[in-house]
Amino acid sequence: MTRRRLAIIGAGGFAREVRWLVSEINSIREQFEFVGFLVSDLDQLGDHDSRQDVIGDFSILRSRLRNLDAVALGIGSPSVRARLAREIGDAHPELEWPALVHPSARFDSTSCSFEKGTIVCAGVVATVNVRVESFAMINLACTLGHEAVVGFGSVLNPTVNVSGGVKIGNQVLIGTGAQILQYITIEDNAVVGAGAVVTKDVGVGQTVVGVPARPSRSD
């Protein structure tokens, strides 16, 4: 099988985790050849380690010098994930955005779906009829119950527990260890703080924190 040449957008810690995810996928079945990291601005790179395997900025995507087949987002911010997905996708419709799902993830393959550009990290469990929409990211050891939906570009940080019937909108950020109780709706651009327990719906752009989760004083 021909391996697809894949570049990762970003060069920080999460981008390196995505590279590891790709290597884990390849350990089961060779699918990708990692080409390198791409960044928006080379001048913003810090120490020497952060420059390792950086092959250039986004201008490479316009160049015929490198034959890329696919790209993945190594970015942890929902708003930046969504923006870059749109900008790069519009400019380079020929590029593939594969769904990258760690081999240890467990889910019902007959009813769960992971759309293009999604990242599903190690230890994730999704039960049945779960839908993870384009460019969303599910970090380490999260759980998603029946009929849960995670919207475009949203990010679940490690060990988030999403109960059955939960609807998470677009570009939502859910902090590490948060618990979302059953049939809750979290609207677009909302933020759920780390460790929060969400017992009520969360409105558009709202930030909630605490146990039980309430709007933050600055919201």
Secondary structure, DSSP 8 states (H G I E B T S, - for coil): ---EEEEEE--SHHHHHHHHHHHHHHHHS--EEEEEEEES-GGG--SHHHHTTEEEEGGGGG-SSS---EEEE----HHHHHHHHHHHHHH-TTSB---EE-TT-B--TTT-EE-TT-EE-TT-EE-SS-EE-TT-EE-TT-EE-TT-EE-TT-EE-TT-EE-TT-EE-TT-EE-TT-EE-TT-EE-TT-EE-TT-EE-S-B-TT-EEETTTTEE-TT-
